[in-house]
Amino acid sequence: MFYNLSFYSLLVTQLATNLAFSFYTMAITYYVYTLTNSVFFSSLITFISVGSKILSGLSISIITEKIKVKNLLLFNAVFQILCMIILLISINNNVNMIIVYIIIMFLSFSNGIFTPLKSRILKENLDSNEMAKGLSLITSLDQILLFSGWILGAWIISLIGNNNLLLLSLILLSLAFIAIINIKIKNEKEELQGKNPIITIMNSFSVLKGIPVIRVLIIIECLEVLMGSIWIGSVTLKFVQVHLKHDVTWWGYVNASYYLGTILGAFIVMKYAEFFNKRPIQKITIFMFIYGILLILYSFNIIDVIALVLVVLIGPVLQIKDIIQETYFINKINEKDMIKITGLKNSLVQLSFLFSILLVGYITEYIAIQYIYTISGVLTCLIAIMFSRYMYTKNINLEKSDIKT
């Protein structure tokens, strides 16, 4: 596969930025926990990070009305580098914890801006037939780096210290800035929606009225995420210890198995992209239903080896569905609305994730951990069936031509 320089520059930017994000999140979490010995204060890092990404997604359409897109990419990269430098200085001088939280808020806000811009870059540089392969390449390499990054990050902290992990994050962000320079994207402002920022945000919602399939897909993704926190660390750890009767070692095996599956899924889409480009909505529904069935089987299984096999199978099923869904999303939306709709989608998904953490955390206090996975599997199957019926009743064309703009 051969792509243009902009695509490979985007690939380097994505990998470097995400790896830097995982590194400095790990470093700051470790720093706060070591300083305070408090799970609450260290978990605030995740809460602030997700909350800031929600705000950046909602405000991206306002920002792109004021700043040209390519200029925003460059400014955003420089801003992250400056924040990282300030963070390093702050940590070395043991500043007040509130300042650290504020810097993390700015870093996460800036990191959240990149995702909708990435969709716009892909839209401009890949045609609809190349989109699935391009997304699969980015996703597979991203998953490999993130998987190794969490292992490597812990090793770096133990070997050469927490601050050096932050320094490495700074180097990665600088690499991302160099790559951004080579990205080609129309350097223009978004069309002005109004002087009132609230009206601008509401306009992003109104755009979805004209594309009902995308609106329904966003709702489904939010519902999936609402049930998706069953895979966060604390829930999977409890499942391994209480249901599978194993120690923390098997918790690591479960996480590794999932990542292995997602990497495999991305490679499958790259290999058979033409097949997955056909009838995408149908395939999204099928893989969603398969995922629900696998979750139900996983919840009732008590044999450790079979549990790992099921998780390995869940990985590619979810990854393939997500890539098909993202490909359809990018191909279906025109360039003019890409940034605002992607930003809105990301905000709603992150907001659902916040609610999901609270909801699942609350439910696990009252029912057996395995039934959390059962409920999630049943609801996923029901959503898949309802989505399929919706598409059928609306008589929406599901052929390959439907994914082209």
C-alpha positions as CSV (number, residue, x, y, z in Angstrom):
1,M,0.0,0.0,0.0
2,F,1.3,3.4,-1.0
3,Y,-0.2,6.7,0.3
4,N,0.8,10.3,-0.1
5,L,3.1,12.2,2.3
6,S,0.2,13.8,4.1
7,F,-1.2,10.4,5.1
8,Y,2.2,9.2,6.4
9,S,2.7,12.5,8.2
10,L,-0.7,12.1,9.8
11,L,0.2,8.5,10.8
12,V,3.4,9.7,12.6
13,T,1.4,12.5,14.2
14,Q,-1.2,10.2,15.5
15,L,1.2,7.6,16.8
16,A,3.6,10.1,18.5
17,T,0.7,12.1,20.0
18,N,-1.1,9.1,21.4
19,L,2.0,7.5,22.8
20,A,3.0,10.8,24.4
21,F,-0.5,11.0,25.9
22,S,-0.3,7.5,27.4
23,F,3.2,8.2,28.8
24,Y,2.4,11.5,30.5
25,T,-0.9,10.2,31.8
26,M,0.9,7.3,33.4
27,A,3.7,9.5,34.7
28,I,1.3,12.1,36.2
29,T,-1.0,9.4,37.7
30,Y,2.1,7.8,39.3
31,Y,3.3,11.2,40.5
32,V,0.0,12.1,42.1
33,Y,-0.5,8.7,43.7
34,T,3.0,8.7,45.1
35,L,2.6,12.2,46.5
36,T,-0.9,11.8,48.0
37,N,-1.3,8.0,48.4
38,S,-4.8,8.6,47.3
39,V,-6.8,6.7,44.6
40,F,-9.3,9.5,44.5
41,F,-6.7,12.2,43.7
42,S,-4.9,10.1,41.1
43,S,-8.2,9.1,39.4
44,L,-9.0,12.8,39.0
45,I,-6.4,12.7,36.2
46,T,-8.7,10.5,34.1
47,F,-11.8,12.5,35.0
48,I,-10.2,15.8,34.1
49,S,-8.8,14.3,30.9
50,V,-12.2,13.0,29.7
51,G,-14.0,16.2,30.8
52,S,-11.6,18.4,28.9
53,K,-12.0,16.3,25.7
54,I,-15.8,16.8,26.0
55,L,-15.3,20.5,26.0
56,S,-12.8,20.5,23.1
57,G,-15.2,18.4,21.0
58,L,-18.1,20.8,21.7
59,S,-16.0,23.9,21.0
60,I,-14.1,22.7,17.9
61,S,-16.6,24.3,15.5
62,I,-16.3,27.7,17.4
63,I,-12.5,27.4,17.2
64,T,-12.3,26.6,13.5
65,E,-14.5,29.6,12.8
66,K,-11.7,31.8,14.3
67,I,-8.6,30.0,13.2
68,K,-7.7,28.4,9.8
69,V,-7.5,24.6,10.0
70,K,-3.8,24.1,9.2
71,N,-2.8,27.0,11.5
72,L,-4.9,25.3,14.2
73,L,-3.0,22.1,13.7
74,L,0.4,23.8,14.1
75,F,-0.8,26.0,17.0
76,N,-2.3,23.0,18.8
77,A,1.0,21.1,18.5
78,V,3.1,24.0,19.8
79,F,0.6,24.6,22.7
80,Q,1.0,20.9,23.8
81,I,4.8,21.2,23.7
82,L,4.6,24.4,25.9
83,C,2.2,22.7,28.3
84,M,4.5,19.7,28.6
85,I,7.5,22.0,29.3
86,I,5.6,23.8,32.0
87,L,4.5,20.4,33.4
88,L,8.1,19.2,33.6
89,I,9.2,22.4,35.4
90,S,6.2,22.2,37.8
91,I,6.9,18.6,38.7
92,N,10.6,19.3,39.3
93,N,9.7,22.2,41.6
94,N,6.9,20.3,43.5
95,V,4.2,23.0,42.8
96,N,0.7,22.9,44.1
97,M,-1.4,19.9,42.9
98,I,-4.0,22.2,41.5
99,I,-1.5,23.7,39.0
100,V,-0.7,20.1,37.8
101,Y,-4.5,19.4,37.3
102,I,-4.9,22.7,35.3
103,I,-2.0,21.8,33.0
104,I,-3.5,18.3,32.4
105,M,-6.8,20.0,31.6
106,F,-5.1,22.2,28.9
107,L,-3.2,19.2,27.5
108,S,-6.3,17.0,27.3
109,F,-8.3,19.8,25.7
110,S,-5.6,20.3,23.1
111,N,-5.3,16.5,22.6
112,G,-9.1,16.3,22.0
113,I,-8.9,18.9,19.2
114,F,-6.8,16.7,17.0
115,T,-9.3,13.9,16.5
116,P,-11.9,15.8,14.4
117,L,-9.1,17.5,12.5
118,K,-7.7,14.0,11.8
119,S,-11.0,12.9,10.2
120,R,-10.9,16.0,7.9
121,I,-7.3,15.2,6.8
122,L,-8.3,11.6,6.0
123,K,-11.3,12.9,4.1
124,E,-9.2,15.2,1.9
125,N,-6.3,12.7,1.3
126,L,-8.0,9.3,0.8
127,D,-10.9,8.3,-1.5
128,S,-13.7,6.1,-0.1
129,N,-12.2,2.9,-1.4
130,E,-8.9,3.6,0.4
131,M,-10.4,4.8,3.7
132,A,-10.9,1.4,5.3
133,K,-7.3,0.3,4.6
134,G,-5.9,3.7,5.7
135,L,-7.9,3.6,9.0
136,S,-6.9,0.0,9.6
137,L,-3.2,0.8,9.2
138,I,-3.4,3.7,11.6
139,T,-5.5,1.7,14.1
140,S,-3.2,-1.4,14.0
141,L,0.0,0.5,14.6
142,D,-1.7,2.7,17.2
143,Q,-2.9,-0.3,19.1
144,I,0.5,-1.9,19.0
145,L,2.2,1.2,20.3
146,L,-0.4,1.8,23.0
147,F,-0.1,-1.8,24.1
148,S,3.7,-1.7,24.3
149,G,3.6,1.9,25.6
150,W,1.9,1.0,28.9
151,I,4.4,-1.8,29.4
152,L,7.3,0.4,28.3
153,G,6.1,3.3,30.4
154,A,6.1,1.3,33.6
155,W,9.5,0.0,32.8
156,I,10.9,3.5,32.2
157,I,9.4,4.7,35.5
158,S,11.0,1.9,37.4
159,L,14.4,2.2,35.6
160,I,15.1,5.9,35.1
161,G,12.3,7.7,36.9
162,N,9.0,9.4,36.4
163,N,10.4,12.7,35.1
164,N,12.3,11.0,32.2
165,L,9.0,9.6,31.0
166,L,7.6,13.1,30.8
167,L,10.8,14.1,28.9
168,L,10.2,11.3,26.5
169,S,6.6,12.6,26.0
170,L,8.0,16.0,25.2
171,I,10.2,14.5,22.5
172,L,7.3,12.6,21.0
173,L,5.2,15.8,20.9
174,S,8.0,17.6,19.1
175,L,8.2,14.8,16.6
176,A,4.4,15.2,16.0
177,F,4.9,18.9,15.4
178,I,7.5,18.2,12.7
179,A,5.2,15.7,11.0
180,I,2.3,18.1,11.1
181,I,4.3,20.6,8.9
182,N,4.1,18.1,6.0
183,I,0.3,17.5,6.3
184,K,-1.7,19.0,3.4
185,I,-5.1,20.3,4.3
186,K,-7.2,23.2,3.1
187,N,-6.1,26.1,5.2
188,E,-9.4,27.9,5.7
189,K,-11.8,28.8,8.4
190,E,-15.1,27.1,8.9
191,E,-18.2,28.9,7.7
192,L,-19.3,31.4,10.4
193,Q,-22.5,30.1,12.0
194,G,-23.2,33.1,14.2
195,K,-21.6,35.4,16.8
196,N,-23.2,33.5,19.6
197,P,-21.1,30.4,20.5
198,I,-24.1,28.6,21.8
199,I,-25.8,28.9,18.5
200,T,-22.7,27.6,16.8
201,I,-22.7,24.5,19.0
202,M,-26.5,24.0,18.4
203,N,-25.9,24.2,14.7
204,S,-23.7,21.1,14.9
205,F,-26.8,19.3,16.3
206,S,-29.1,20.6,13.5
207,V,-26.7,19.4,10.8
208,L,-27.4,15.8,11.9
209,K,-31.1,16.2,11.0
210,G,-30.1,16.0,7.4
211,I,-28.2,12.7,7.8
212,P,-30.3,10.4,9.9
213,V,-28.1,7.3,9.4
214,I,-25.1,9.2,11.0
215,R,-27.3,10.5,13.8
216,V,-28.5,6.9,14.6
217,L,-24.9,5.6,14.4
218,I,-23.7,8.3,16.9
219,I,-26.6,7.4,19.2
220,I,-25.6,3.7,18.9
221,E,-21.9,4.5,19.6
222,C,-22.9,6.4,22.7
223,L,-25.0,3.5,23.9
224,E,-22.1,1.1,23.3
225,V,-19.8,3.3,25.3
226,L,-22.4,3.6,28.0
227,M,-22.0,-0.2,28.4
228,G,-18.3,-0.3,27.4
229,S,-16.8,0.5,30.8
230,I,-17.1,-3.2,31.6
231,W,-13.6,-3.3,30.1
232,I,-12.0,-0.7,32.4
233,G,-9.3,-1.9,34.7
234,S,-11.3,-2.1,38.0
235,V,-14.2,-4.1,36.5
236,T,-12.0,-6.6,34.6
237,L,-9.9,-7.1,37.7
238,K,-12.9,-7.9,39.8
239,F,-14.2,-10.3,37.2
240,V,-10.8,-12.1,37.1
241,Q,-10.6,-12.3,40.9
242,V,-14.2,-13.1,41.8
243,H,-15.5,-15.0,38.8
244,L,-12.5,-16.7,37.3
245,K,-10.8,-17.1,40.7
246,H,-7.4,-15.9,39.6
247,D,-4.8,-13.3,40.8
248,V,-3.7,-10.1,39.1
249,T,-1.5,-12.0,36.6
250,W,-4.5,-13.2,34.8
251,W,-5.9,-9.6,34.7
252,G,-2.8,-8.8,32.6
253,Y,-3.5,-11.8,30.4
254,V,-7.1,-10.7,29.7
255,N,-5.9,-7.2,28.8
256,A,-3.2,-8.5,26.6
257,S,-5.6,-10.9,24.9
258,Y,-8.0,-8.0,24.1
259,Y,-5.2,-5.9,22.5
260,L,-4.0,-8.9,20.5
261,G,-7.5,-9.3,19.2
262,T,-7.9,-5.6,18.2
263,I,-4.5,-5.7,16.4
264,L,-5.6,-8.8,14.5
265,G,-8.9,-7.2,13.6
266,A,-7.2,-4.2,12.1
267,F,-5.0,-6.4,9.9
268,I,-8.1,-8.4,8.8
269,V,-9.7,-5.2,7.5
270,M,-6.5,-4.2,5.7
271,K,-6.4,-7.6,4.0
272,Y,-10.1,-7.7,3.1
273,A,-11.0,-4.0,2.8
274,E,-13.0,-4.5,-0.4
275,F,-15.2,-7.1,1.3
276,F,-15.9,-4.8,4.3
277,N,-16.6,-1.8,2.0
278,K,-19.7,-3.6,0.7
279,R,-23.0,-3.2,2.6
280,P,-21.3,-1.5,5.6
281,I,-24.4,-0.9,7.7
282,Q,-25.3,-4.6,7.5
283,K,-21.8,-5.6,8.6
284,I,-21.9,-3.1,11.5
285,T,-25.1,-4.7,12.7
286,I,-23.8,-8.3,12.3
287,F,-20.6,-7.6,14.2
288,M,-22.4,-5.8,16.9
289,F,-24.7,-8.8,17.4
290,I,-21.7,-11.2,17.4
291,Y,-20.0,-9.1,20.0
292,G,-23.2,-9.3,22.2
293,I,-23.3,-13.1,21.9
294,L,-19.6,-13.3,22.8
295,L,-20.1,-11.1,25.9
296,I,-22.9,-13.4,27.1
297,L,-20.8,-16.5,26.6
298,Y,-17.9,-14.7,28.4
299,S,-20.1,-13.8,31.4
300,F,-21.2,-17.4,32.0
301,N,-17.9,-19.1,31.3
302,I,-15.8,-20.0,34.4
303,I,-12.8,-21.8,32.6
304,D,-9.9,-19.4,32.5
305,V,-8.4,-20.5,29.1
306,I,-11.7,-20.3,27.4
307,A,-12.1,-16.8,28.8
308,L,-8.9,-15.7,27.1
309,V,-10.0,-17.3,23.8
310,L,-13.3,-15.4,24.0
311,V,-11.5,-12.1,24.7
312,V,-9.2,-12.7,21.8
313,L,-12.3,-13.2,19.6
314,I,-14.0,-10.1,21.0
315,G,-11.0,-8.0,20.1
316,P,-11.2,-8.4,16.2
317,V,-15.1,-8.3,16.2
318,L,-15.1,-4.9,18.0
319,Q,-12.2,-3.6,16.0
320,I,-13.7,-4.6,12.6
321,K,-17.0,-3.1,13.5
322,D,-15.4,0.2,14.7
323,I,-13.3,0.5,11.5
324,I,-16.3,-0.1,9.2
325,Q,-18.3,2.4,11.3
326,E,-15.6,5.1,11.2
327,T,-15.0,4.5,7.5
328,Y,-18.7,4.9,6.8
329,F,-18.8,8.0,9.0
330,I,-16.0,9.8,7.2
331,N,-17.1,8.8,3.7
332,K,-20.7,9.8,4.3
333,I,-20.1,13.3,5.7
334,N,-19.0,16.1,3.4
335,E,-15.8,18.1,4.1
336,K,-17.7,21.2,5.2
337,D,-19.4,19.5,8.1
338,M,-16.7,17.0,9.0
339,I,-15.0,18.9,11.8
340,K,-18.1,20.0,13.6
341,I,-19.9,16.7,13.5
342,T,-16.8,14.7,14.5
343,G,-16.2,17.1,17.4
344,L,-19.8,16.7,18.5
345,K,-19.7,12.9,18.2
346,N,-16.5,12.7,20.2
347,S,-18.0,14.9,23.0
348,L,-21.1,12.8,23.2
349,V,-19.1,9.6,23.3
350,Q,-16.8,10.9,26.0
351,L,-19.8,12.1,28.0
352,S,-21.3,8.7,27.7
353,F,-18.1,7.2,29.0
354,L,-18.1,9.4,32.1
355,F,-21.7,8.3,32.8
356,S,-20.7,4.7,32.1
357,I,-17.9,4.7,34.7
358,L,-20.4,6.0,37.4
359,L,-23.2,3.6,36.3
360,V,-21.2,0.4,36.0
361,G,-19.3,1.3,39.2
362,Y,-22.6,1.7,41.1
363,I,-24.3,-1.5,39.6
364,T,-21.3,-3.7,40.5
365,E,-21.9,-2.9,44.2
366,Y,-25.3,-4.6,44.1
367,I,-25.1,-7.5,41.6
368,A,-22.6,-10.2,40.8
369,I,-19.8,-9.0,38.5
370,Q,-20.5,-11.6,35.8
371,Y,-24.0,-10.4,35.3
372,I,-22.7,-7.0,34.3
373,Y,-21.2,-8.6,31.2
374,T,-24.5,-10.6,30.7
375,I,-26.6,-7.4,30.8
376,S,-24.2,-5.6,28.5
377,G,-24.3,-8.5,26.0
378,V,-28.1,-8.7,26.0
379,L,-28.5,-5.0,25.5
380,T,-25.9,-5.0,22.7
381,C,-27.9,-7.7,20.8
382,L,-31.1,-5.8,21.3
383,I,-29.5,-2.6,20.0
384,A,-28.2,-4.5,16.9
385,I,-31.7,-5.9,16.2
386,M,-33.4,-2.5,16.7
387,F,-30.9,-0.8,14.4
388,S,-31.4,-3.4,11.8
389,R,-35.1,-3.0,11.9
390,Y,-34.8,0.8,11.8
391,M,-32.7,0.6,8.6
392,Y,-35.1,-1.8,7.0
393,T,-38.2,0.3,7.8
394,K,-36.5,3.4,6.5
395,N,-35.7,1.5,3.3
396,I,-32.1,2.8,3.4
397,N,-29.8,1.6,0.7
398,L,-27.1,-0.6,2.2
399,E,-25.0,-1.2,-0.9
400,K,-21.4,-0.1,-1.4
401,S,-22.6,3.0,-3.2
402,D,-24.2,4.3,0.0
403,I,-20.8,4.9,1.6
404,K,-19.7,7.3,-1.1
405,T,-20.2,11.1,-1.0
